Amino acid sequence: MEFKEFLMSEYLLGKKSAEDYVSRFNGIVERGIYNGESEFTPSMKATIEAEFPNSKNHYLLTLKRYIEFKKRKNDFS
């Protein structure tokens, strides 16, 4: 299962909303904020808040949900 499908099934998001999450996650990775860590850290939070000050916490939630997705995916691997 990919991140987009996880969001759609776990959080009952529509396709467009799930795609928005994937886009935000890609932005987080491109800026070097997330590098495969298994825990959400205070430094990630501070960096996201500085990089995306007008995001209304969408980027924070995106990264938290991605880390949750990664943990669940590893549990079933």
N, C-alpha and C positions, 0 to 999 in steps of 0.2 A: 504494500500500500504506500502510495506517495503522500506527501504533506497535504496536497490539495484534497485528495480523497479522504484523508483523515479528518480534515476540517469539515468537509461536507457531511460525513457520517457522524462524527462525534459532537459537533456543534450545530448540526442541521443548517449549515450555511448554503446559500445558493452558489452557483458556479462563479459568478462575477465576484462575489465577496471572497470566496476562496482564492480566486486568482489575484485579488488585491493583496491578500496575505502573502502569497508566494512572491509577488512583486516587492512588497516591503521587506520580506526576508532576504531577497536577492540584494537589495540596497544595503542591508545591514552587513551582509557578507562582503560586498564590494568595498565597503568602507573599512573593512578589517576589524569590525566590532565583535564578530562571532567567528571563532576558529575551531568549532567542533567541541567546545566545552560541554560537559554533561550537567553543569549547574549554572543557574542564573546568578550572576555576581553583582555586588554593589557598583563595581567599576563599569560593568556593562550598562547598568541603569543610568549612571551618570553620563556616560558617553552618548547613549541614545538620546537622553534628554538634551544634551548640548548639540548634537547633530540634527535632531528633528524637534526643535522647540515648539512647533505649532501642530504636532501630530495628534494631540488629544489622547496620548498614551497608546495609540494604535501600534506603534513600533515596539513598545514594551510588551504589549499583549502578544504581538506576533512572535517575538523571540521566546517568551515564556511558553507559548503553545507549541513552538517548534521543538523546544527542549523536551516538553512532555511527549510529543510525537516520537522523538528520537529514543527516549527511554522506553516507551511502550513497544516500539519496533524492535529494540534490542532484547526486551523480555521474551518476545516470541521467536527470536532468531535462534 
